[in-house]
Protein backbone atom coordinates (compact mmCIF):
# COMPACT_ATOMS: atom_id res chain seq x y z
CA UNK A 1 0.00 0.00 0.00
CA UNK A 2 2.79 2.44 0.90
CA UNK A 3 4.65 1.68 -2.34
CA UNK A 4 1.46 2.33 -4.33
CA UNK A 5 1.02 5.68 -2.57
CA UNK A 6 4.64 6.61 -3.35
CA UNK A 7 3.94 6.06 -7.06
CA UNK A 8 1.19 8.72 -6.92
CA UNK A 9 2.25 11.12 -4.16
CA UNK A 10 5.66 12.78 -3.70
CA UNK A 11 5.38 12.72 0.11
CA UNK A 12 4.38 9.60 2.03
CA UNK A 13 4.50 9.10 5.79
CA UNK A 14 3.68 6.32 8.23
CA UNK A 15 2.82 6.59 11.91
CA UNK A 16 1.79 4.22 14.70
CA UNK A 17 -0.71 4.96 17.44
CA UNK A 18 -2.16 3.20 20.45
CA UNK A 19 -5.77 2.26 19.78
CA UNK A 20 -7.14 0.27 22.74
CA UNK A 21 -10.37 -0.63 20.90
CA UNK A 22 -8.41 -2.19 18.00
CA UNK A 23 -7.62 -5.91 18.29
CA UNK A 24 -3.83 -5.56 18.56
CA UNK A 25 -4.01 -2.24 20.38
CA UNK A 26 -1.81 -0.57 17.75
CA UNK A 27 -2.93 0.98 14.50
CA UNK A 28 -0.82 2.22 11.60
CA UNK A 29 -1.58 5.40 9.69
CA UNK A 30 -0.46 5.94 6.11
CA UNK A 31 -0.35 9.59 5.07
CA UNK A 32 0.20 11.05 1.60
CA UNK A 33 0.49 14.57 0.20
CA UNK A 34 0.86 16.31 -3.16
CA UNK A 35 3.30 18.72 -1.48
CA UNK A 36 6.84 17.37 -2.07
CA UNK A 37 8.27 19.07 1.03
CA UNK A 38 5.54 17.91 3.44
CA UNK A 39 6.93 16.88 6.84
CA UNK A 40 4.25 14.78 8.49
CA UNK A 41 6.32 14.46 11.68
CA UNK A 42 5.71 18.10 12.60
CA UNK A 43 2.20 19.18 13.58
CA UNK A 44 0.85 22.03 11.47
CA UNK A 45 -0.38 23.64 14.69
CA UNK A 46 1.08 23.01 18.14
CA UNK A 47 -1.69 22.98 20.70
CA UNK A 48 -1.30 24.71 24.05
CA UNK A 49 -2.49 23.17 27.31
CA UNK A 50 -5.50 25.50 27.11
CA UNK A 51 -6.28 24.23 23.59
CA UNK A 52 -6.09 20.63 24.74
CA UNK A 53 -8.40 21.35 27.65
CA UNK A 54 -10.96 23.34 25.64
CA UNK A 55 -11.02 20.65 22.92
CA UNK A 56 -11.29 17.96 25.62
CA UNK A 57 -8.37 16.05 24.09
CA UNK A 58 -7.24 13.39 26.50
CA UNK A 59 -4.71 11.58 24.31
CA UNK A 60 -3.41 13.84 21.54
CA UNK A 61 -0.61 16.32 22.11
CA UNK A 62 1.97 17.75 19.72
CA UNK A 63 4.56 15.46 21.36
CA UNK A 64 2.38 12.38 20.80
CA UNK A 65 2.00 13.45 17.15
CA UNK A 66 5.76 13.68 16.62
CA UNK A 67 6.47 10.48 18.55
CA UNK A 68 4.01 8.49 16.40
CA UNK A 69 6.55 8.73 13.57
CA UNK A 70 9.37 7.17 15.64
CA UNK A 71 8.90 3.71 14.22
CA UNK A 72 10.31 0.38 15.45
CA UNK A 73 13.31 -0.80 13.47
CA UNK A 74 11.44 -3.64 11.72
CA UNK A 75 8.86 -1.13 10.41
CA UNK A 76 11.54 1.37 9.34
CA UNK A 77 13.40 -1.39 7.51
CA UNK A 78 10.25 -2.55 5.69
CA UNK A 79 9.39 1.01 4.61
CA UNK A 80 12.89 2.28 3.82
CA UNK A 81 12.97 4.10 0.50
CA UNK A 82 9.16 4.32 0.40
CA UNK A 83 8.20 6.40 3.41
CA UNK A 84 10.01 9.74 3.62
CA UNK A 85 10.81 9.49 7.35
CA UNK A 86 12.51 6.08 6.82
CA UNK A 87 15.38 7.26 4.60
DSSP file (Angstrom, degrees, kcal/mol; ACC not computed):
  #  RESIDUE AA STRUCTURE BP1 BP2  ACC     N-H-->O    O-->H-N    N-H-->O    O-->H-N    TCO  KAPPA ALPHA  PHI   PSI    X-CA   Y-CA   Z-CA
    1    1 A X     >        0   0    0      0, 0.0     4,-2.1     0, 0.0     5,-0.2   0.000 360.0 360.0 360.0 -44.9    0.0    0.0    0.0
    2    2 A X  H  >  +     0   0    0      1,-0.2     4,-2.2     2,-0.2     5,-0.1   0.903 360.0  51.4 -64.0 -40.4    2.8    2.4    0.9
    3    3 A X  H  > S+     0   0    0      1,-0.2     4,-1.2     2,-0.2    -1,-0.2   0.886 108.9  51.3 -64.2 -38.2    4.6    1.7   -2.3
    4    4 A X  H  > S+     0   0    0      1,-0.2     4,-0.7     2,-0.2     3,-0.3   0.900 109.6  49.9 -64.3 -40.9    1.5    2.3   -4.3
    5    5 A X  H >X S+     0   0    0     -4,-2.1     4,-3.4     1,-0.2     3,-1.0   0.894 106.1  56.3 -63.4 -39.6    1.0    5.7   -2.6
    6    6 A X  H 3< S+     0   0    0     -4,-2.2    -1,-0.2     1,-0.3    -2,-0.2   0.782 100.6  58.9 -65.7 -26.6    4.6    6.6   -3.4
    7    7 A X  H 3< S+     0   0    0     -4,-1.2    -1,-0.3    -3,-0.3    -2,-0.2   0.770 119.5  28.6 -69.8 -25.4    3.9    6.1   -7.1
    8    8 A X  H << S+     0   0    0     -3,-1.0     2,-0.4    -4,-0.7    -2,-0.2   0.794 119.8  49.8-103.8 -39.1    1.2    8.7   -6.9
    9    9 A X     <  -     0   0    0     -4,-3.4    25,-0.2    -5,-0.1    -1,-0.2  -0.852  63.0-147.0-111.7 139.1    2.3   11.1   -4.2
   10   10 A X  S    S+     0   0    0     23,-0.4     2,-0.5    -2,-0.4    24,-0.2   0.768  90.2  48.8 -73.1 -24.3    5.7   12.8   -3.7
   11   11 A X  E     +A   33   0A   0     22,-1.6    22,-2.2    -6,-0.1     2,-0.4  -0.970  65.2 170.6-121.0 125.2    5.4   12.7    0.1
   12   12 A X  E     -A   32   0A   0     -2,-0.5    72,-2.4    20,-0.2    73,-0.4  -0.999   5.4-180.0-133.3 135.4    4.4    9.6    2.0
   13   13 A X  E     -A   31   0A   0     18,-2.7    18,-2.8    -2,-0.4     2,-0.4  -0.905  12.1-156.8-131.8 160.6    4.5    9.1    5.8
   14   14 A X  E     +A   30   0A   0     -2,-0.3     2,-0.3    16,-0.2    16,-0.2  -0.998  13.8 176.4-140.5 134.6    3.7    6.3    8.2
   15   15 A X  E     -A   29   0A   0     14,-2.2    14,-3.0    -2,-0.4     2,-0.4  -0.923  18.1-142.3-134.3 158.4    2.8    6.6   11.9
   16   16 A X  E     -A   28   0A   0     52,-2.2     2,-0.3    -2,-0.3    12,-0.2  -0.945  19.8-179.1-119.8 144.4    1.8    4.2   14.7
   17   17 A X  E     -A   27   0A   0     10,-2.3    10,-2.7    -2,-0.4     2,-0.4  -0.996  32.8-108.5-143.4 149.4   -0.7    5.0   17.4
   18   18 A X  E     +A   26   0A   0     -2,-0.3     2,-0.3     8,-0.2     8,-0.3  -0.632  35.2 176.1 -75.3 126.7   -2.2    3.2   20.5
   19   19 A X    >   -     0   0    0      6,-2.7     3,-2.4    -2,-0.4     6,-0.4  -0.789  11.2-171.2-134.7  88.3   -5.8    2.3   19.8
   20   20 A X  T 3  S+     0   0    0     -2,-0.3    -1,-0.1     1,-0.3     6,-0.1   0.764  85.4  56.0 -56.7 -28.2   -7.1    0.3   22.7
   21   21 A X  T 3  S+     0   0    0      4,-0.1    -1,-0.3     3,-0.0     2,-0.3   0.576  90.5  90.4 -82.6  -7.7  -10.4   -0.6   20.9
   22   22 A X  S X  S-     0   0    0     -3,-2.4     3,-0.7     1,-0.1    -3,-0.1  -0.649  90.3-114.1 -87.0 147.3   -8.4   -2.2   18.0
   23   23 A X  T 3  S+     0   0    0      1,-0.3    -1,-0.1    -2,-0.3    -3,-0.0   0.870 114.4  32.4 -50.6 -50.0   -7.6   -5.9   18.3
   24   24 A X  T 3  S-     0   0    0      2,-0.3    -1,-0.3     1,-0.0     3,-0.1   0.640 104.9-124.3 -84.8 -12.6   -3.8   -5.6   18.6
   25   25 A X  S <  S+     0   0    0     -3,-0.7    -6,-2.7    -6,-0.4     2,-0.4   0.351  84.8  86.2  86.2  -6.8   -4.0   -2.2   20.4
   26   26 A X  E     -A   18   0A   0     -8,-0.3     2,-0.4    -6,-0.1    -2,-0.3  -0.990  55.7-170.6-129.4 135.8   -1.8   -0.6   17.8
   27   27 A X  E     -A   17   0A   0    -10,-2.7   -10,-2.3    -2,-0.4     2,-0.3  -0.976  13.9-139.6-126.7 140.9   -2.9    1.0   14.5
   28   28 A X  E     -A   16   0A   0     -2,-0.4     2,-0.5   -12,-0.2   -12,-0.2  -0.746  10.9-154.6 -97.9 147.0   -0.8    2.2   11.6
   29   29 A X  E     -A   15   0A   0    -14,-3.0   -14,-2.2    -2,-0.3     2,-0.6  -0.980   0.7-159.5-125.4 121.4   -1.6    5.4    9.7
   30   30 A X  E     -A   14   0A   0     -2,-0.5     2,-0.4   -16,-0.2   -16,-0.2  -0.886  14.7-171.4-100.7 124.1   -0.5    5.9    6.1
   31   31 A X  E     -A   13   0A   0    -18,-2.8   -18,-2.7    -2,-0.6     2,-0.3  -0.896   5.4-177.7-118.0 146.2   -0.4    9.6    5.1
   32   32 A X  E     -A   12   0A   0     -2,-0.4     2,-0.3   -20,-0.2   -20,-0.2  -0.992   0.8-176.1-143.4 149.1    0.2   11.1    1.6
   33   33 A X  E     -A   11   0A   0    -22,-2.2   -22,-1.6    -2,-0.3   -23,-0.4  -0.994  32.8-139.8-145.8 149.1    0.5   14.6    0.2
   34   34 A X  S    S+     0   0    0     -2,-0.3     2,-0.7   -25,-0.2    -1,-0.1   0.601  84.3  94.6 -78.1 -13.5    0.9   16.3   -3.2
   35   35 A X    >   -     0   0    0      1,-0.2     3,-1.7   -24,-0.1    -2,-0.1  -0.722  67.6-154.4 -83.9 114.8    3.3   18.7   -1.5
   36   36 A X  T 3  S+     0   0    0     -2,-0.7    -1,-0.2     1,-0.3    -3,-0.0   0.767  92.0  48.6 -62.4 -26.1    6.8   17.4   -2.1
   37   37 A X  T 3  S+     0   0    0    -26,-0.1    -1,-0.3     2,-0.1     2,-0.2   0.176  78.4 139.7-100.2  18.2    8.3   19.1    1.0
   38   38 A X    <   -     0   0    0     -3,-1.7     2,-0.7    -5,-0.1   -26,-0.1  -0.432  36.4-161.7 -66.3 129.2    5.5   17.9    3.4
   39   39 A X    >   -     0   0    0     -2,-0.2     3,-1.3     1,-0.1    -1,-0.1  -0.878   8.2-176.6-113.4  97.0    6.9   16.9    6.8
   40   40 A X  T 3  S+     0   0    0     -2,-0.7    -1,-0.1     1,-0.3     4,-0.1   0.724  75.3  71.7 -65.8 -21.3    4.2   14.8    8.5
   41   41 A X  T 3  S+     0   0    0     -3,-0.1     2,-0.6    28,-0.1    -1,-0.3   0.709  89.5  68.1 -71.5 -18.4    6.3   14.5   11.7
   42   42 A X  S <  S-     0   0    0     -3,-1.3    -3,-0.1    23,-0.0    -1,-0.1  -0.895  87.9-123.8-105.7 122.9    5.7   18.1   12.6
   43   43 A X        -     0   0    0     -2,-0.6     3,-0.2    19,-0.2    -2,-0.1  -0.323  11.7-135.4 -59.9 142.7    2.2   19.2   13.6
   44   44 A X  S    S+     0   0    0      1,-0.3     2,-0.4    -4,-0.1    -1,-0.1   0.871  96.4  24.5 -65.6 -35.9    0.8   22.0   11.5
   45   45 A X  S    S-     0   0    0      2,-0.0     2,-0.6    17,-0.0    -1,-0.3  -0.989  77.5-142.9-133.3 124.0   -0.4   23.6   14.7
   46   46 A X        -     0   0    0     -2,-0.4     2,-0.3    -3,-0.2    -4,-0.0  -0.758  24.2-137.4 -85.7 125.3    1.1   23.0   18.1
   47   47 A X        -     0   0    0     -2,-0.6    15,-0.3     1,-0.1     2,-0.1  -0.648   9.4-138.3 -88.4 136.2   -1.7   23.0   20.7
   48   48 A X     >  -     0   0    0     -2,-0.3     4,-2.4     1,-0.1     5,-0.2  -0.336  31.8-102.3 -80.3 169.4   -1.3   24.7   24.0
   49   49 A X  H  > S+     0   0    0      1,-0.2     4,-2.1     2,-0.2     5,-0.2   0.869 126.2  53.8 -59.7 -36.1   -2.5   23.2   27.3
   50   50 A X  H  > S+     0   0    0      2,-0.2     4,-2.8     1,-0.2    -1,-0.2   0.905 107.5  50.3 -65.5 -41.2   -5.5   25.5   27.1
   51   51 A X  H  > S+     0   0    0      2,-0.2     4,-2.4     1,-0.2    -2,-0.2   0.936 110.2  49.7 -60.2 -47.2   -6.3   24.2   23.6
   52   52 A X  H  <>S+     0   0    0     -4,-2.4     5,-2.5     1,-0.2     4,-0.4   0.897 113.8  46.0 -59.7 -41.5   -6.1   20.6   24.7
   53   53 A X  H ><5S+     0   0    0     -4,-2.1     3,-0.9     3,-0.2    -2,-0.2   0.929 113.3  47.3 -69.0 -45.6   -8.4   21.4   27.7
   54   54 A X  H 3<5S+     0   0    0     -4,-2.8    -2,-0.2     1,-0.3    -1,-0.2   0.832 115.3  46.3 -67.8 -30.9  -11.0   23.3   25.6
   55   55 A X  T 3<5S-     0   0    0     -4,-2.4    -1,-0.3    -5,-0.2    -2,-0.2   0.502 108.1-128.8 -85.7  -4.6  -11.0   20.7   22.9
   56   56 A X  T < 5 +     0   0    0     -3,-0.9     2,-0.6    -4,-0.4    -3,-0.2   0.869  45.7 167.9  57.1  40.6  -11.3   18.0   25.6
   57   57 A X      < +     0   0    0     -5,-2.5    -1,-0.2    -6,-0.2    -2,-0.1  -0.760  13.8 172.9 -85.7 119.2   -8.4   16.1   24.1
   58   58 A X  S    S+     0   0    0     -2,-0.6    -1,-0.2    -3,-0.1    -2,-0.1   0.650  76.5  23.1-100.5 -18.6   -7.2   13.4   26.5
   59   59 A X  S    S+     0   0    0      1,-0.0     5,-0.1     2,-0.0     2,-0.1   0.792 100.0  82.7-112.8 -50.8   -4.7   11.6   24.3
   60   60 A X        +     0   0    0      4,-0.1     2,-0.3    -8,-0.1    -3,-0.1  -0.358  43.6 152.0 -70.9 134.1   -3.4   13.8   21.5
   61   61 A X     >  -     0   0    0     -2,-0.1     4,-2.2     1,-0.0     5,-0.1  -0.926  57.8-104.9-142.8 166.9   -0.6   16.3   22.1
   62   62 A X  H  > S+     0   0    0    -15,-0.3     4,-2.2    -2,-0.3   -19,-0.2   0.862 123.3  53.2 -61.5 -34.5    2.0   17.8   19.7
   63   63 A X  H  > S+     0   0    0      2,-0.2     4,-2.6     1,-0.2    -1,-0.2   0.902 107.2  49.9 -67.2 -41.2    4.6   15.5   21.4
   64   64 A X  H  > S+     0   0    0      2,-0.2     4,-1.7     1,-0.2    -2,-0.2   0.904 109.4  53.7 -63.0 -40.1    2.4   12.4   20.8
   65   65 A X  H  < S+     0   0    0     -4,-2.2     4,-0.4     1,-0.2     3,-0.3   0.958 112.6  42.0 -57.2 -53.3    2.0   13.4   17.1
   66   66 A X  H >< S+     0   0    0     -4,-2.2     3,-1.3     1,-0.2    -2,-0.2   0.897 112.7  53.7 -63.0 -41.9    5.8   13.7   16.6
   67   67 A X  H >< S+     0   0    0     -4,-2.6     3,-2.1     1,-0.3    -1,-0.2   0.785  92.8  72.3 -66.1 -28.5    6.5   10.5   18.5
   68   68 A X  T 3< S+     0   0    0     -4,-1.7   -52,-2.2    -3,-0.3    -1,-0.3   0.738  94.4  55.7 -59.7 -21.8    4.0    8.5   16.4
   69   69 A X  T <  S+     0   0    0     -3,-1.3     2,-1.3    -4,-0.4    -1,-0.3   0.449  78.9  97.7 -92.9  -1.3    6.6    8.7   13.6
   70   70 A X    <   -     0   0    0     -3,-2.1     2,-0.2    -4,-0.1    -1,-0.1  -0.734  68.2-166.8 -84.1  93.2    9.4    7.2   15.6
   71   71 A X        -     0   0    0     -2,-1.3    -2,-0.1     1,-0.1    -3,-0.0  -0.497  23.6-100.9 -90.7 150.3    8.9    3.7   14.2
   72   72 A X    >>  -     0   0    0     -2,-0.2     4,-2.5     1,-0.1     3,-0.7  -0.284  40.8-108.1 -60.4 154.6   10.3    0.4   15.5
   73   73 A X  H 3> S+     0   0    0      1,-0.3     4,-2.8     2,-0.2     5,-0.2   0.857 117.5  55.7 -58.0 -39.7   13.3   -0.8   13.5
   74   74 A X  H 3> S+     0   0    0      1,-0.2     4,-1.6     2,-0.2    -1,-0.3   0.845 111.0  45.4 -65.1 -31.6   11.4   -3.6   11.7
   75   75 A X  H <> S+     0   0    0     -3,-0.7     4,-1.9     2,-0.2    -2,-0.2   0.922 112.7  50.0 -74.7 -45.4    8.9   -1.1   10.4
   76   76 A X  H  X S+     0   0    0     -4,-2.5     4,-0.8     1,-0.2    -2,-0.2   0.907 111.2  50.0 -57.8 -42.4   11.5    1.4    9.3
   77   77 A X  H >< S+     0   0    0     -4,-2.8     3,-0.7     1,-0.2    -1,-0.2   0.920 110.6  49.0 -63.5 -44.1   13.4   -1.4    7.5
   78   78 A X  H 3< S+     0   0    0     -4,-1.6    -1,-0.2     1,-0.2    -2,-0.2   0.817 119.0  38.9 -65.1 -30.7   10.3   -2.5    5.7
   79   79 A X  H >X S+     0   0    0     -4,-1.9     4,-2.4    -5,-0.1     3,-2.3   0.386  81.7 133.4-103.0   3.1    9.4    1.0    4.6
   80   80 A X  T << S+     0   0    0     -4,-0.8     7,-0.2    -3,-0.7     4,-0.1  -0.303  78.3  14.1 -59.1 132.8   12.9    2.3    3.8
   81   81 A X  T 34 S+     0   0    0      2,-0.4    -1,-0.3     5,-0.4     3,-0.1   0.283 125.4  62.4  84.9 -10.7   13.0    4.1    0.5
   82   82 A X  T <4 S+     0   0    0     -3,-2.3     2,-0.4     1,-0.3    -2,-0.2   0.783  95.1  52.8-107.2 -53.5    9.2    4.3    0.4
   83   83 A X  S >< S-     0   0    0     -4,-2.4     3,-2.1    -7,-0.1    -2,-0.4  -0.754  79.6-135.6 -92.1 131.1    8.2    6.4    3.4
   84   84 A X  G >  S+     0   0    0    -72,-2.4     3,-0.9    -2,-0.4   -71,-0.1   0.815 102.3  54.5 -57.0 -37.1   10.0    9.7    3.6
   85   85 A X  G 3  S+     0   0    0    -73,-0.4    -1,-0.3     1,-0.2   -72,-0.1   0.523 100.2  64.1 -77.5  -3.0   10.8    9.5    7.3
   86   86 A X  G <         0   0    0     -3,-2.1    -5,-0.4    -7,-0.2    -1,-0.2  -0.036 360.0 360.0-108.9  30.2   12.5    6.1    6.8
   87   87 A X    <         0   0    0     -3,-0.9    -1,-0.2    -7,-0.2    -2,-0.1   0.468 360.0 360.0 -79.1 360.0   15.4    7.3    4.6
